[in-house]
């Protein structure tokens, strides 16, 4: 059975069977669940942005205080005095 025959068989089955009955109270339930999912995704997205901004601020404060780009003073040889 090739693809065209399978598609024809599926079309024939779909034409013969009536569409399934949908419960009347299904739509409000789906809308409620969808709204809840949207709220959760929005809250998660805002939390991630908040954490990203907090991490950026923490990194900036650490960089200003620690100054990792400055070479530490050499402590292996004492400075020369009275030479």
trRosetta pair geometry for C-beta under 8 A, 3 or more apart (Angstrom, degrees):
i j d omega theta_ij theta_ji phi_ij phi_ji
1 5 4.8 -122 -161 90 82 130
1 6 5.7 100 145 -58 112 86
1 9 7.8 -9 -165 -12 136 142
2 5 5.3 95 54 13 66 103
2 6 7.2 -127 104 -5 34 92
3 6 5.7 -56 -148 37 33 111
3 7 6.3 32 156 -18 67 105
4 7 5.8 -53 -147 37 31 110
4 8 6.3 32 153 -19 64 106
5 8 5.6 -53 -146 37 32 112
5 9 6.3 34 154 -20 65 105
6 9 5.6 -54 -149 35 32 112
6 10 6.4 31 154 -18 66 105
7 10 5.7 -54 -146 37 32 111
7 11 6.3 34 154 -20 65 105
8 11 5.7 -53 -147 36 31 112
8 12 6.4 34 153 -21 64 106
9 12 5.7 -54 -149 35 31 113
9 13 6.5 31 153 -17 64 105
10 13 5.7 -53 -148 37 33 110
10 14 6.2 29 155 -17 66 108
11 14 5.8 -58 -145 40 30 109
11 15 6.2 29 156 -20 66 108
12 15 5.9 -55 -145 35 28 109
12 16 6.4 21 159 -15 63 111
13 16 6.1 -64 -149 38 28 107
13 17 6.3 4 166 -2 67 113
14 17 6.6 -64 -135 45 26 95
22 26 5.5 -91 170 30 95 150
23 26 4.6 119 70 -38 87 102
24 27 7.9 -48 173 13 41 98
25 28 6.2 -50 -166 41 65 106
25 29 6.2 64 142 -21 81 111
26 29 5.8 -69 -154 42 33 111
26 30 6.1 30 156 -20 72 110
27 30 5.8 -58 -145 37 29 109
27 31 6.3 28 158 -19 65 107
28 31 5.6 -55 -145 37 33 112
28 32 6.2 35 156 -22 67 105
29 32 5.8 -53 -148 35 30 111
29 33 6.4 25 156 -14 64 107
30 33 5.9 -55 -145 40 31 107
30 34 6.1 32 156 -20 65 109
31 34 5.7 -55 -144 38 28 112
31 35 6.3 30 156 -20 63 105
32 35 5.9 -55 -150 35 28 110
32 36 6.5 28 152 -19 62 106
33 36 5.6 -54 -150 35 34 112
33 37 6.4 34 153 -20 67 103
34 37 5.7 -52 -148 35 33 111
34 38 6.4 33 153 -19 65 105
35 38 5.7 -53 -148 36 33 112
35 39 6.4 34 153 -20 65 104
36 39 5.7 -53 -148 36 32 111
36 40 6.4 30 154 -18 65 106
37 40 5.8 -55 -148 37 31 109
37 41 6.3 29 155 -17 65 107
38 41 5.9 -56 -146 38 30 109
38 42 6.2 30 155 -19 64 108
39 42 5.7 -57 -147 38 29 111
39 43 6.2 28 156 -18 65 107
40 43 5.7 -55 -146 38 31 110
40 44 6.2 30 155 -18 65 107
41 44 5.7 -54 -145 38 31 111
41 45 6.2 33 155 -21 65 106
42 45 5.7 -53 -147 35 30 112
42 46 6.4 28 155 -16 64 105
43 46 5.8 -54 -147 38 31 109
43 47 6.2 33 154 -20 65 107
44 47 5.6 -54 -146 37 31 113
44 48 6.4 32 154 -20 64 104
45 48 5.8 -54 -150 35 31 111
45 49 6.5 29 153 -16 64 104
46 49 5.7 -54 -148 38 34 110
46 50 6.2 37 152 -21 66 105
47 50 5.5 -53 -147 36 32 114
47 51 6.3 31 155 -17 65 105
48 51 5.8 -53 -146 38 32 110
48 52 6.3 34 153 -20 64 106
49 52 5.6 -54 -146 37 31 113
49 53 6.3 30 156 -17 65 106
50 53 5.9 -56 -148 38 29 108
50 54 6.2 29 154 -18 65 108
51 54 5.6 -53 -143 38 32 112
51 55 6.2 33 156 -20 65 105
52 55 5.8 -54 -148 36 29 111
52 56 6.4 29 153 -19 63 106
53 56 5.6 -53 -147 35 33 112
53 57 6.4 31 154 -17 66 104
54 57 5.8 -53 -146 38 31 109
54 58 6.2 32 154 -19 65 107
55 58 5.7 -53 -143 39 31 112
55 59 6.2 32 156 -19 64 106
56 59 5.8 -53 -147 37 29 111
56 60 6.3 30 154 -19 63 106
57 60 5.7 -54 -147 36 31 111
57 61 6.3 30 155 -18 66 105
58 61 5.9 -53 -146 37 31 109
58 62 6.3 31 155 -18 64 107
59 62 5.7 -55 -146 39 31 111
59 63 6.2 30 156 -20 66 108
60 63 5.7 -55 -145 36 29 111
60 64 6.4 28 156 -19 64 105
61 64 5.9 -55 -148 36 31 109
61 65 6.3 20 157 -11 66 110
62 65 6.0 -63 -144 43 29 104
62 66 5.6 1 170 3 70 118
63 66 6.5 -60 -122 51 22 93
63 67 7.2 77 172 -85 53 33
63 68 6.6 -69 -131 14 70 99
64 67 7.3 4 -175 -63 22 74
67 70 4.5 18 139 6 114 117
74 77 6.5 1 133 37 120 81
80 83 5.3 14 161 -48 113 130
